[in-house]
Amino acid sequence: MSRVITETDRLIIREFNLDDASAVYHFNAPKEVNRFTGDAGMCENIKDAEQIIRNIWLVEYQKFGFGRWAVVLKESDEVIGFCGFKNETRINAVDIGYRFHPDYWGKGFATESNLACIDYAKKHMKLDRVLGDVVVENLDSIKVLKKLGMNYIGQYQEEGFTLNRYELLLKGKTE
C-alpha cells in the first residue's frame, strides 16, 4: 500500500508504486500528453514506466520526502495521472506539475489535485515557494496555474520552447 498524501472529494493523492506502471504508461502514451513537456519518448512502454517509478519518483520520495504523486479517481480506484512537486535541479527550485490522460482533461482534476497538494505543502512541508513553468502555447495549463494562485514572474527560452514562469509563495505553513 502506498502512502496517501491527501484526498479531495473525488481524488486520492498518494505515492506511486511499481504496481502503477501500466497506469503510468497509459496516461503518458497519447502523443498530446507530452506535447509541451520535453518528455516525449521517455515512456514508450511499461518497462519505461517502471523505470520512471523506480529511478525517479521512488528515489525522490526517499531523498526529498516528496515527488510527483499518483492521482487516483475514488469512484474507480484508477490512477489517472500525476500531480505534485519536484525538486527541479535544473532551475534550483521546487516545481509544481501535473499530467493526466486526455480522457480526464477539462474536468478540473489538475486544479483540484494541485490545490490539495498546495494545502498539504503549507501544512506539512518546509517549502517557501513553488514555481510552475508552462509553454506559452499551452493555454489550458496557464489557466490551471492561475487558478492555483500562481503569479507570472517572467519568460525564458529552453529546448526550442518559450516558457512562462509562475510563482506561488507558500504562507501560513505550520512547523
N, C-alpha and C positions, 0 to 999 in steps of 0.2 A: 504494500500500500504506500503510495506516495504522500508526502507531507502536504496537507491542504494549507494554502496560504490565506485565502479569504473566499467569501462567497457573495453572490448577489441573488436576487430573486430567481434569475434564470440560469446562473452560471456557477460552477465551482472552478476556482483557480488554484492549481496545485503544481507541484514539481513534476517534471517528466520522469518516466522510467523507460527501460528498454522495451517493455510491452507496448509502448506507444509508437513504435517505429512505423507500422503500417499507416497509422493516422497521420504521422508527420510527413510521410511520403505523399499521402493523399492530398493534404492541404497545400503542399508545395508543388504538386505535379502540373497543375494548369499553368501554361506559359504566362498568362496575365498576372498571376500572383507575384512573380518575381520581376515583373517588367521594370519597376523603378527601384529595385533593391540592391543591385550589384551582385546578387546571389544566384543569378541564372546559371543553371548547370551544376549547382552544388548538391542537389538532391534529385538524382535521376532514377533511384531505385530504393528498395527497402534497406539494403546494406548501407547506402549513403545516409539514410535517415538514422540508422543505428549508430553510425559514426558521429553524426551531429549530436545525438543524445549523449553518447558515451564520452566523446572527446571535447565537447564544448559545454553543453548545459550541465551535465553532472559534475564536471570539473569546476565550473563557475559556482555551483551551489557550495561545493567544498571550500573553494578559495575565498569567495566573497560573501557567501550566505544568501546569494540571490542570483538570478539569471532570467532567461526567458522561461515563462511558466505556461503550462498547458491550460487551455480554456476548454472546459467540459460543459456541454449542454446538459443541464439537470434532467430534462424531460426524456432524453435518450441515452445518457451516460456516454455520449460520443465526444471525442476530442475534435474540436472544430478549428483549432488554430492555436496561436500563442499570443501572449501579452507580457508586459512587464519590463524589467530593467536589464541593462547590460553594462558592465564596466568596460567601456569602449576605449581601449588603449590608443587607438589612432587619433582620437580627439581629446584624450586625457580627461574624460568626464563620464558620467553615467547617462546613458541614453535610454529613452523610453521607446518601445516599439511594439508592433503587433503584426500579425499575419493570419489571415483566415481564408478558408476555401471560398471561392466565389459564390457558392450556394448560400453563404451566410453574410455576404456583403449587403449593406443598406438596411440592416436590421438593428443597428445600434450596438452591436456586440463589441466593436473596437472601443467606443466611448465608454460603455458600461464596464467592461473589464478593466480598462486602464484607469478609470476614476476609482474603482475599488483598489487597484494597485497603489495609486497615489495616496489614498486614505490609509492603506496599510503602511506605506513608507513613512508617512507623517507620524504614525503611532509607534512603529517598531524598528525603523531603520535610521541609521545615522547618515542621512543624506541632506545636504544643504540645498541642492538644486538638481534638476534633471534637464537634459537637453532633448530636443526632438528635431531630427533633420529629415527633410522631405524634398523630393524632386519637385521643382516648380510646376510641372505639368500634372502632378498628382493632386488634383483639386480636392478629391474626397478626403485624402489624408490630411491636407491642410485644414479642412473643416473639423476633422477629429481633433487635431492638436489645439485648435482654438476652443473647441468645446471642453477640452481638458483644462482650460485656463492658461494655456501657454502663450507667451508673448514673443512676437517676432523680434529677433535681435540682429539679424544680418543674413548675408547671402555669400555663397562661395561656389567654386567650381571643383569637381572631383570626378575622375574617370569619365569625362565627356558629359557629365550632368551638371546642371545648375541647381543648387540646393538652397532652400531657405532653412535657417536655423531658428528654432524656437526654444524658449527657456521657461522653466517653472521653478520659482523659489519655494521651497517647502518650509512652511511656517507652522507653528503650533505643534511641533514634534514633542512627544513625551520621552524623557530619557529613562 
